[in-house]
Amino acid sequence: MLTSGNVSDIKAAPALLERASRMRYLLADKGYDADRLRQSLREAGAIPVIPGRRNRKRAIRYDKDRYRGRHLIENAFCRLKDFRRVATRYDKLAANFLSGVALATAVAFWL
């Protein structure tokens, strides 16, 4: 599917989850707050750890202790974005971009 411009987080979620392996929990920010996504995660056997948006009529309960660990994921993405080629998506082909991310990951977290 080709689209122009940015795609919102919630619209991209089903395609990402199709490729993901089995998981117990899914930690995500408020951008992924949707009843349909929560339902599909539960049907797949995963527990959504997603806070509700401020404008929800009914408050969403989620595991706040587990959600606090999400900053580690954000920190990892920040380290990868220190590499200009990854941050600006310099490569146009997905395979080349993935190779750049793999190299940046090796340098940032292993070396």
Helices and strands as residue ranges (DSSP letters): H 9-19, E 25-27, G 30-32, H 35-43, E 47-49, H 64-67, H 70-80, H 84-87, H 94-109
